[in-house]
Amino acid sequence: MEKVEGLMEKLKLSATEKKGVKIKEVEEDKLKDGMDHRTVGRLLSKKPALVEAFVQTLGKIWCPIKGIECTDWGDNHFMFTFHQALGKKKALNEGPWMLSRDLLVMADFDGSKSLDEIDFSFIPI
């Protein structure tokens, strides 16, 4: 442990690195209309999925002009941020959505709930 602390003391940071990193607040992920344009999805598969696969395939369907962002939350759970107002509506109300023959169940994001509390039992048909 002392060896690591000694190395940390010798570390020289640039001015940019000393400023640190700002983590986005929930409000920054809201579009100008004040609505939260995020959803959570669960891929029903035993195989892990790649974020890039969602962005490339479903992103072009949900938000063809501005695209989406996708964050892996582990165990095939994903956070989707939509850059077009109708993207979230399309993701939640149209479907069902498949990725490589596996069902993707979408739910509205609620920051007050844990991942275990989000209901992934509804799919629009």
C-alpha positions as CSV (number, residue, x, y, z in Angstrom):
1,M,0.0,0.0,0.0
2,E,2.8,2.4,0.8
3,K,4.3,1.8,-2.6
4,V,1.1,3.0,-4.3
5,E,0.9,6.1,-2.1
6,G,4.5,6.9,-2.9
7,L,3.7,6.7,-6.6
8,M,0.7,8.9,-6.2
9,E,2.7,11.6,-4.5
10,K,5.1,11.7,-7.4
11,L,2.3,11.9,-10.0
12,K,2.3,15.2,-11.9
13,L,-1.0,16.4,-13.3
14,S,-1.6,18.9,-16.0
15,A,-3.8,21.9,-15.5
16,T,-6.7,20.2,-17.3
17,E,-6.4,17.0,-15.2
18,K,-6.3,19.0,-12.0
19,K,-9.8,20.5,-12.9
20,G,-11.4,17.1,-12.5
21,V,-14.3,15.6,-14.3
22,K,-17.9,16.8,-14.1
23,I,-20.5,14.2,-13.8
24,K,-23.8,15.0,-15.6
25,E,-26.7,15.8,-13.3
26,V,-30.2,14.3,-14.1
27,E,-31.4,17.7,-15.3
28,E,-28.7,17.9,-18.0
29,D,-30.2,14.8,-19.6
30,K,-33.6,16.5,-20.1
31,L,-34.4,18.2,-23.4
32,K,-35.6,21.8,-23.7
33,D,-39.2,20.8,-23.2
34,G,-38.4,19.8,-19.6
35,M,-39.2,16.1,-20.1
36,D,-36.8,13.3,-19.3
37,H,-36.0,11.5,-22.5
38,R,-34.5,8.3,-21.0
39,T,-35.7,4.8,-20.8
40,V,-34.3,1.6,-19.4
41,G,-34.3,-1.7,-21.3
42,R,-33.7,-5.3,-20.4
43,L,-32.5,-7.7,-23.1
44,L,-33.9,-11.2,-22.4
45,S,-30.8,-13.2,-23.4
46,K,-28.2,-15.2,-21.7
47,K,-25.6,-13.7,-24.0
48,P,-24.2,-10.2,-23.2
49,A,-25.1,-7.5,-25.6
50,L,-22.9,-4.6,-26.8
51,V,-24.0,-1.0,-26.5
52,E,-22.8,-0.3,-30.0
53,A,-25.4,-2.8,-31.4
54,F,-28.2,-0.9,-29.8
55,V,-26.9,2.5,-31.1
56,Q,-26.4,1.2,-34.6
57,T,-29.6,-0.8,-35.0
58,L,-32.4,0.6,-32.8
59,G,-30.9,4.1,-32.6
60,K,-31.5,4.5,-36.4
61,I,-35.1,3.5,-35.9
62,W,-36.0,5.5,-32.8
63,C,-34.0,8.7,-33.6
64,P,-32.9,8.5,-37.2
65,I,-31.6,12.1,-37.3
66,K,-29.9,12.8,-34.0
67,G,-29.5,9.2,-32.7
68,I,-29.4,7.8,-29.1
69,E,-26.9,7.2,-26.3
70,C,-26.8,3.9,-24.6
71,T,-25.2,3.0,-21.3
72,D,-24.6,-0.6,-20.1
73,W,-25.9,-1.1,-16.6
74,G,-24.9,-4.8,-16.4
75,D,-26.8,-8.1,-16.6
76,N,-28.2,-7.0,-20.0
77,H,-29.9,-3.9,-18.6
78,F,-29.3,-0.6,-20.5
79,M,-30.1,3.1,-20.2
80,F,-31.2,4.8,-23.4
81,T,-31.1,8.6,-23.9
82,F,-33.0,9.9,-26.9
83,H,-31.9,13.0,-28.8
84,Q,-35.3,13.4,-30.6
85,A,-38.5,14.1,-28.7
86,L,-40.5,11.3,-30.4
87,G,-37.7,8.7,-29.9
88,K,-38.7,7.8,-26.4
89,K,-42.4,7.5,-27.3
90,K,-41.5,5.2,-30.2
91,A,-39.3,3.0,-28.1
92,L,-42.0,2.6,-25.4
93,N,-45.1,2.3,-27.5
94,E,-44.1,0.6,-30.7
95,G,-42.5,-2.7,-31.0
96,P,-41.8,-5.4,-29.8
97,W,-38.0,-4.7,-30.2
98,M,-35.6,-7.5,-31.0
99,L,-31.8,-7.6,-31.1
100,S,-30.2,-10.7,-32.6
101,R,-33.5,-12.6,-32.0
102,D,-33.6,-11.7,-28.4
103,L,-36.5,-9.6,-26.9
104,L,-35.7,-6.1,-25.6
105,V,-38.3,-5.0,-22.9
106,M,-38.4,-1.2,-22.5
107,A,-39.6,0.7,-19.4
108,D,-39.8,4.4,-18.6
109,F,-36.9,5.7,-16.5
110,D,-37.8,6.6,-13.0
111,G,-34.9,8.0,-11.0
112,S,-36.6,7.3,-7.7
113,K,-36.6,3.5,-8.4
114,S,-33.8,1.0,-8.2
115,L,-33.2,-1.3,-11.2
116,D,-34.8,-4.1,-9.2
117,E,-38.0,-2.0,-8.8
118,I,-38.5,-1.3,-12.5
119,D,-41.2,-3.4,-14.1
120,F,-40.0,-5.2,-17.2
121,S,-43.2,-7.2,-17.8
122,F,-44.9,-5.1,-20.5
123,I,-44.3,-5.1,-24.2
124,P,-46.4,-3.3,-26.8
125,I,-47.8,-5.6,-29.5
